[in-house]
């Protein structure tokens, strides 16, 4: 009789565990919005050029970097609530926004934050200005997306391009433009509609004092190192390059001496 009761209790506990797992899975599925739907809604958060992508630096880079103009506006990609707005030693001036879709977006290295914790945000609101605060080697926005919550280990980090649309290294992005090209803001960009070469040229002129270089046809890391009087290894380290391979129109950071 005692063995029968023991077996009955074990069976009940197992059934309860299975039920809880099922409910947890259902809740997780229900709480997340399909990423393909967000591609039709989310906007790019800044004007500029993709200077680094998700998963580089031995997998440690958990976001997308957009190099652009100092103090250019940073926009919220969608409606949400500001979870945190503060200064971090690594992120510099950083803003975390929690969205109704249960994604958290992170906007880092800002020169200035224009929103505070608890503030309601609408898609397209200007939340900050692009900068190079914290551990940044040049003016850019570091943008991250996380499922449900941000953690120190970034275990829920997702490739932002899966939600914003795929872009290649060195490709121009325009703030306020969704994946299918519809401009959802009345005046989302300082640059207007331009080709990559023009925008790269503007950023190069602007960033001469900020130590950047746009790769031209025929350039190599060795030739650039001679022009800028800096070791090839320093160029690799500053730009997180694992080889000497570079591409035309790519923006390189030239370390300060």
C-alpha positions in Angstrom: 0.0 0.0 0.0 2.8 2.4 0.9 4.6 1.6 -2.4 1.4 2.4 -4.3 1.0 5.8 -2.6 4.7 6.6 -3.4 4.2 5.7 -7.1 1.0 7.8 -7.2 2.8 10.8 -5.7 5.8 10.5 -8.1 3.4 10.3 -11.0 1.5 13.4 -9.8 4.7 15.4 -9.4 5.9 14.4 -12.9 2.5 15.4 -14.4 2.7 18.8 -12.6 6.2 19.5 -13.9 5.2 18.6 -17.4 2.2 20.9 -17.1 4.3 23.8 -15.8 6.8 23.4 -18.7 4.0 23.4 -21.2 2.5 26.6 -19.7 5.9 28.2 -19.6 6.4 27.5 -23.3 3.0 28.8 -24.2 3.5 31.9 -22.2 6.9 32.5 -23.9 5.4 32.0 -27.3 2.5 34.3 -26.6 4.6 37.1 -25.1 6.9 37.4 -28.2 5.9 39.1 -31.4 7.0 37.4 -34.6 10.3 39.1 -35.8 9.0 39.2 -39.4 6.2 41.4 -38.2 8.6 43.8 -36.4 10.6 44.1 -39.7 7.5 45.9 -41.0 7.4 48.2 -38.0 10.8 49.0 -36.5 12.8 51.9 -37.8 16.6 52.3 -37.9 17.7 54.3 -34.9 20.4 56.5 -36.5 21.8 57.9 -39.7 25.2 56.5 -40.6 27.2 53.6 -41.9 27.4 50.0 -40.4 30.9 49.9 -38.9 30.5 46.6 -37.0 28.0 43.8 -36.9 26.6 41.2 -34.5 28.8 38.3 -33.4 32.3 39.8 -34.2 35.2 39.9 -31.8 35.1 36.2 -31.1 31.3 36.4 -30.6 31.5 39.0 -27.9 30.0 41.9 -29.9 26.3 41.6 -29.2 25.0 44.5 -31.3 25.3 46.6 -34.4 27.5 49.7 -34.6 26.4 52.7 -36.7 29.1 55.3 -37.3 27.8 58.7 -37.9 27.9 62.4 -37.1 28.6 63.7 -33.5 25.4 64.8 -31.9 23.2 63.4 -34.7 19.8 62.4 -33.3 19.1 58.9 -32.0 15.5 57.6 -32.4 13.5 55.0 -30.6 12.9 52.1 -32.9 9.4 51.5 -31.6 7.0 52.5 -28.8 8.0 51.6 -25.3 9.0 52.6 -21.8 12.5 53.7 -20.7 13.8 51.1 -18.3 17.1 52.8 -17.6 18.9 56.0 -18.6 22.3 56.4 -17.0 26.1 56.6 -17.4 28.0 53.3 -17.6 31.8 52.8 -17.6 31.5 50.5 -20.6 28.4 51.7 -22.5 28.9 55.4 -21.6 25.6 57.3 -21.8 23.1 54.5 -22.4 19.4 54.1 -22.7 17.4 50.8 -22.3 13.8 50.7 -23.7 11.3 47.9 -23.0 8.8 47.5 -25.9 5.3 46.0 -25.8 6.6 43.2 -28.0 8.8 42.1 -25.0 12.0 43.1 -26.6 14.5 45.4 -24.9 16.6 47.8 -27.0 19.9 49.3 -25.9 21.4 52.6 -27.3 25.0 53.1 -26.1 27.9 55.5 -26.3 25.6 58.5 -26.5 26.9 62.1 -26.2 23.7 63.1 -24.5 20.6 61.4 -23.1 17.3 63.1 -23.6 14.9 60.8 -21.7 14.6 59.5 -18.2 13.7 56.1 -16.5 10.0 55.4 -16.6 9.3 57.8 -19.5 6.8 56.6 -22.2 8.3 56.7 -25.6 6.8 56.7 -29.1 8.4 55.3 -32.2 10.6 57.9 -33.8 11.0 60.0 -30.6 14.5 61.5 -30.3 16.0 59.9 -27.2 19.6 61.0 -27.4 22.5 62.3 -29.4 25.3 60.2 -31.0 28.7 60.3 -29.3 31.7 58.3 -28.2 31.2 58.1 -24.4 32.3 55.0 -22.4 34.6 52.5 -24.0 34.2 53.7 -27.6 37.0 54.3 -30.1 35.0 56.6 -32.4 31.6 58.4 -32.8 28.9 55.8 -33.3 25.8 54.2 -31.9 26.1 50.8 -30.4 22.6 49.2 -30.7 21.5 46.0 -29.1 18.2 43.9 -29.0 17.4 41.4 -26.3 14.5 39.0 -25.9 12.4 39.7 -22.7 15.2 41.3 -20.7 18.8 42.5 -20.8 21.3 40.6 -18.6 25.0 41.2 -17.9 25.9 38.0 -19.7 23.7 39.2 -22.6 22.3 35.6 -22.8 19.1 36.8 -24.5 20.8 39.0 -27.1 19.6 38.8 -30.7 21.1 40.1 -33.9 19.3 43.5 -34.5 19.4 43.0 -38.2 17.0 40.1 -37.8 14.5 42.8 -36.6 15.6 45.8 -38.6 16.6 44.1 -41.9 20.0 42.9 -43.1 22.7 45.4 -43.8 26.3 44.8 -44.8 29.4 46.2 -43.2 30.0 49.6 -44.7 26.4 50.0 -45.9 24.5 53.2 -45.3 21.4 53.2 -43.0 18.9 56.0 -42.7 17.1 56.7 -39.5 13.3 56.4 -39.6 13.3 53.9 -42.5 11.8 50.5 -42.0 13.0 47.3 -43.7 10.9 47.7 -46.8 12.0 51.3 -47.4 9.0 53.3 -46.2 10.1 56.5 -44.5 7.9 56.7 -41.4 9.2 60.0 -40.0 8.6 63.3 -41.6 12.2 64.5 -41.2 14.2 61.5 -40.0 17.6 62.3 -41.4 20.0 65.2 -41.6 21.5 63.8 -44.8 18.4 63.2 -46.9 18.5 60.6 -49.7 22.1 60.2 -50.8 24.3 57.4 -52.2 26.9 55.6 -50.0 29.9 57.4 -51.6 28.5 60.9 -50.8 27.7 60.0 -47.2 31.0 58.3 -46.7 32.7 61.4 -48.1 30.8 63.7 -45.6 31.6 61.5 -42.7 35.3 61.3 -43.7 35.6 65.1 -43.9 33.8 65.5 -40.6 35.8 62.8 -38.9 39.3 63.9 -39.9 39.8 65.2 -36.3 38.1 62.1 -35.0 40.7 59.7 -36.6 38.8 57.7 -39.1 39.6 56.7 -42.7 37.4 55.5 -45.5 39.1 52.8 -47.6 39.6 53.7 -51.3 40.2 51.4 -54.3 43.7 49.9 -54.1 44.2 50.6 -50.4 45.7 47.9 -48.1 46.2 47.9 -44.4 50.0 48.4 -45.1 49.5 51.4 -47.3 47.0 53.0 -44.8 49.5 52.3 -42.0 52.2 54.2 -43.9 49.9 57.1 -44.8 48.7 57.5 -41.2 52.1 56.5 -39.7 50.7 53.7 -37.5 51.5 50.0 -37.2 49.3 47.5 -39.0 48.8 45.6 -35.8 47.4 48.7 -34.1 44.9 49.2 -37.1 43.8 45.5 -36.7 43.3 45.9 -33.0 41.4 49.2 -33.2 39.0 47.8 -35.8 38.7 44.3 -34.5 40.1 42.8 -37.7 41.1 39.2 -37.8 43.0 39.5 -41.1 44.3 42.1 -43.5 41.1 41.9 -45.6 39.4 45.3 -46.1 36.8 46.6 -48.6 36.3 49.7 -50.5 34.2 52.4 -48.6 34.8 50.6 -45.3 35.4 53.0 -42.4 38.5 52.3 -40.3 39.2 53.8 -36.9 42.7 55.4 -36.7 43.9 55.1 -33.1 45.0 58.4 -31.4 48.7 58.5 -30.7 
